[in-house]
Amino acid sequence: MISTNLLQKSLFPILLIFVAAFTGCSDGPDILGSPAVAARSGAGDFSTIQGAIDASPPGSTIQVMQGRFQEQIVVAKNLFLVGSGPATIIEMGGAKVAFPDELSDNSSAVMVIRGSESCGTTVENMTFSGPEDGISVRNTCNITIMAVDAFGNGDDGIDIRDSDTVTVSGMFNGNGDKGVQVRDGSTGVIIQGSQINDNAGDGARIRESAGSAILDSTVSGNGDDGIGVRDSSGIEIMGNTITNNTEFGIRIVNSPDTDMQNNTFGGNGDGEVRQD
């Protein structure tokens, strides 16, 4: 059983991105030089997030300042990406990244976190909005996505595939399909303390995955079910407020050991829970 304590939780102005590289495993990280603080010139100054990512070694921290970044971001190494809150806005813009064939279906996500080299990445305090998925997490592990806002995306707010130990909190509202999707053999995905509202499809869906949880979240006003679980095992749905979804509050299909406790329901069109 998964513990609920796993997670307690203009355009193009002069944009400052501070990069600090960390190494070592002593009492604290060793800082290689001072963080760069500059406008568009000088060492450590980048006008795009991807430029900072490409120039930074694994284990680096990249501080992204307020501004509207029109680019696609690909994270294929272990990084800490820290925004400055909702006003750090990343939108799809410019050329799409050419992916290997097995990742081609993620080529339009605003941020793609992929591959084993990205294990351990943290993304926090940013907003994502684009024509397809806001954030795609694929074939990776130990990912933390904290205090993000993925809204108004054409497909899912966040899509997690074939990944292990992913912790998510944020607002996933008003997307063209699901707010949050977990699928394709993912394990240990914890979604906690989130708002998952007003999406066109399910608020959250877990499919063909195991040992994952949706905890202490608000799931409301979604176009299909509030939370859907299909062909999965060891799923926990606990402490959520699930209201005013068009179909069921929770719909469980072929996932008989799903554990549902302490959820609050109201106004769901087809009823509170259906389990097949």
N, C-alpha and C positions, 0 to 999 in steps of 0.2 A: 504493500500500500504506500502511496506517495504522501508524504507529510505536507500539510498546509504551511509549514514553516520553511519550505524550500525557497520561497520568494516573498519577502515582505515588501512586500515591496520594499527711381529706385533701380530699376533693374540694373543688376551688375554694378553695385556701388564698389568703392574700394573695399575689398574683402580681405580680411586678415585671417590667415590660417597658421596657427602656431604648431610646430612639430617638435616633439621632444622624444628622443630615442632612449629606451631603457634596456639594460641588460643585467644579468647577474641574478643570484638567488639568495642574497644575504638578508639582513634585517629589513632592508628596503632596496628599491631599484637604484642602480647607479645611473646618474644622469650624464649623458655624453654631451657636454656643453650646455649652454643655457637655451631655454626655449626661444625661438626666433619671434621677434615682434617687429613687424614691418608692414609697409603697404605693398606695392607691386614690385618692389625691387629689393635686391639683397638676399643673402642666404636665408633659407627658411621661409621665404615669402612666396606664396602661391595664390593665383587667382582662381584656381579650380580645385575641387576636392580630389579629383582623380590625379591631378598633378602632384599633390601632397602624398597621396597613397603610393604612387609609382616611385617617388623619391625616397620613401621611408623604409627602413629595414623592418623585418618582423619584430613585433613587440613594441613598436612605437605608439605614442599617443598623438593624435591629431585633434587639435581644438579648432572647430569650425565656427567662425563668428556669424553674427546675424547677416542675412542677405538672401537673395533669391538666386540659387544656382541652377542654371538650365543645362544639365548634363546627365549622362548615365554613369553610375558608379559601380565598379566591380571590385570586390574585395576577395582576393585569392591568397592572402597572407594574414597572419595573426596581428590584429591592430586594435587599438582603442580609439573609436571615433566619437568625439564628444561635441555636440552642438551647443548652441546658446539658448535653446528653448524653441517655442513655436515659430519664432521669427527666423529661424534657420530653415529655409524652405528649399527642398530639392525637387525639381521638376525634370521630366524627360526633355532633353534638348540635344541638338547636334546629332552626329552620326551614332548609330547603334553599334555596340561592340559585336564583333564576329566571334561567336562561340563555337567550340567543338560540337559535332552533330548531337551528342547526347544532351547538350544543354541548350540547344537552339530554341526550344520552346520558352526559355526564360529571357530571350534577347531583348524584350521590351519592358522588363521590370526596371523601375527607377534605380533601385539598388539590388545588386546580385551578390550574395555571399556564398561562395562555392568552393568545394574541394577540400581535401584534408589539410592543406597548408593554412586554411583560414580558421582551423579549430582554435577556440579560445577568444575569438573576436567579440568585442562589445560595441554596440551602437546605442547612443542615448541622446535625448533632447534634440530631435530633429523632426521635420515634417516632410512627408513624401506624397507626391501626387503626380499621376501620369496616366497614359492611355491604356495600360494593362495593369499588371501587378504593381503595388507600391514597393514591396520588399519581397525578394525571392531568396530562400535559404535552401541550399541543395548540396547533398553529399558532404556534410560537414558535421562538426560536433562542438559541444561546450560553447554555444553561442548565447550571449545575453543581449536582448533588445529591450531597452528600458525607456519609459517616458517618451515614446514616439507617437506621432500622429500620422496615420495613413488614411487619408480621406479623399473621396471623389475620384478614386482610381477606376479605370474602365473595367477591371476584372477584380481580383481579390486585393484587400488591404495588405495582407501578408500571406504568403504561400510557402509552407515548410514541407520539403520532400526528402525522404531517405536520409534523415539527419537524426542525431542522437544528442540528448541533453541540451534542449533549447529552452531558455527562460524568456517569457514575453510579458511586457506590461505596456499599456498605452491606450490610445483611442483609435478605433478602427471603424469609422463611421461613413455612411453615404457612399459606399463603393458599389460598383456595377454588378458584382456577384457576391462573394462571401466577404465578411469582415476578416475572418481568420480561417485558414484551411491547413490541416495537418494530414499528410498522406504518404503513401508509397513506402511503408515500412519504417516510418519515423518512430522513435522511442524516447521516453523521458521528456516529453514536451510539456512545460508548465505555463499555462496562461492564467495570470492572476492580477486582480486589481485593475481590470480593464473596462473600458466602455466599448461595446460592440453593438452599435445601434444603426438603424435605418439603412441597412444594406439591402440590395435588391434580391439576393438569394438568402441562404442560411446566414444567421449571424456568425456562428462558428460551426465548422464541420471537422470531425476526425474520422478518417477512413483508412482501413488497412494499416493500422498503427497499434502500438501497445504502450502500456505503462505511462499514460499521459493524463493530464488533468486540466479542468477549467474551474477556477476557484475565485470566489469573492468578487465577481464581475457583474456588470449590468448588461443585459442582453435584451434589447427592446426595439420594437418597431421594424423588425426585419421582414422581408418579403416572403420568405418561406418559413422553415422552422427556426426557432431561436437557436437551439443547439442540436446538431445531428451527429449521431455516431453509427458507423456502419462497418461491419467486418473487422472489428477491433477487439482488443482484450485489455483488461486491467485499467479501465478508464474511470476516473473520478470526476464527478460533477457536484461541487459542494459550495454552499454558501453564496449562491448567485441569486440575483433578482432578475427574473425572466418574465417579461410582460409585453403584451400588445404585439406579439408576432402574428403574422398572417395565418400560419398553420399551427403546428404544435409548439408548446414551449420547449420540450425535449422529445426527439424522435430517435429511438434505438432500434437498429436492424442488425440481427445476427451478431450481437455483442452482449451475451447474457450476463456476464459478470460485471457490467457497468454499475458502479456504486454511486447512488444519488442520495445526498443528504442535505438537509437544512437549506433547500432552495425555496425561494418565494415566487409564487406565480400570480398572474392576474391578466385577464383580457386577451389571452391567446385564442386565436380564432377557432381552432379545432380541439382545444383542450390542453391540459397541463402536460401529460406524458403519454406517448404511445410506444409500446415495446413489442417488437415482432421477433 
